[in-house]
Amino acid sequence: YPLNGSLIYLWFIFPFKNVFLADLGQAPFLVLVFLSIYNILRKLGTSGRFSFWAAALTTVTPNYFKHLSIAYVDVMVAAWFLIAFNFLLNLSEKLDIKSVILFGLSLGMLVGTKTIALTYSFILIIPFLYFLFKQKPGWPFIYLSVLFFICATSTGGFSYIRNFIQTGNPLYPLI
């Protein structure tokens, strides 16, 4: 019962029947972590110089270099969490359809990468619900909620639906 992250690495392994491409599959997520940290810090009001150095220091930690040679989904989870948090900051400024879609897609990828990421997603969903409830009740609230649910389900939440259909437990094999 692999989730999206494991399947992505499996697809990287198929062409050459070894883990070389899967190990290279970490590189885009390492770049996304750097860009997300930089962008988050800029949105929080940090200067460009300090934002750059904070993101750069994150990318030179020994654990990061370890993940360059192992196709684990941990860096992928960190990248999707930071990307979702970045779009959540956009929603804190202005609740618009574009940010809801991007937040839903990135949160869906987060929960679809690793089952433990489901707990991290609640950290992001709570402020999102606050921003939704802060809006006037009615059509926009329902529309944005459904749009978020469709986006999150289409990119990762379907794994839990599939697990429920196949095993009767949406969190299988976690519990």
Rosetta blueprint (number, residue, H / E / L):
1 Y L
2 P L
3 L L
4 N H
5 G H
6 S H
7 L H
8 I H
9 Y H
10 L H
11 W H
12 F H
13 I H
14 F L
15 P L
16 F L
17 K L
18 N L
19 V L
20 F H
21 L H
22 A H
23 D H
24 L H
25 G L
26 Q L
27 A H
28 P H
29 F H
30 L H
31 V H
32 L H
33 V H
34 F H
35 L H
36 S H
37 I H
38 Y H
39 N H
40 I H
41 L H
42 R H
43 K H
44 L L
45 G L
46 T L
47 S L
48 G H
49 R H
50 F H
51 S H
52 F H
53 W H
54 A H
55 A H
56 A H
57 L H
58 T H
59 T H
60 V L
61 T L
62 P H
63 N H
64 Y H
65 F H
66 K H
67 H H
68 L L
69 S L
70 I L
71 A L
72 Y L
73 V L
74 D H
75 V H
76 M H
77 V H
78 A H
79 A H
80 W H
81 F H
82 L H
83 I H
84 A H
85 F H
86 N H
87 F H
88 L H
89 L H
90 N H
91 L H
92 S H
93 E H
94 K L
95 L L
96 D L
97 I H
98 K H
99 S H
100 V H
101 I H
102 L H
103 F H
104 G H
105 L H
106 S H
107 L H
108 G H
109 M H
110 L H
111 V H
112 G H
113 T H
114 K L
115 T L
116 I L
117 A H
118 L H
119 T H
120 Y H
121 S H
122 F H
123 I H
124 L H
125 I H
126 I H
127 P H
128 F H
129 L H
130 Y H
131 F H
132 L H
133 F H
134 K H
135 Q L
136 K L
137 P L
138 G L
139 W H
140 P H
141 F H
142 I H
143 Y H
144 L H
145 S H
146 V H
147 L H
148 F H
149 F H
150 I H
151 C H
152 A H
153 T H
154 S H
155 T H
156 G H
157 G H
158 F H
159 S H
160 Y H
161 I H
162 R H
163 N H
164 F H
165 I H
166 Q H
167 T H
168 G L
169 N L
170 P L
171 L L
172 Y L
173 P L
174 L L
175 I L
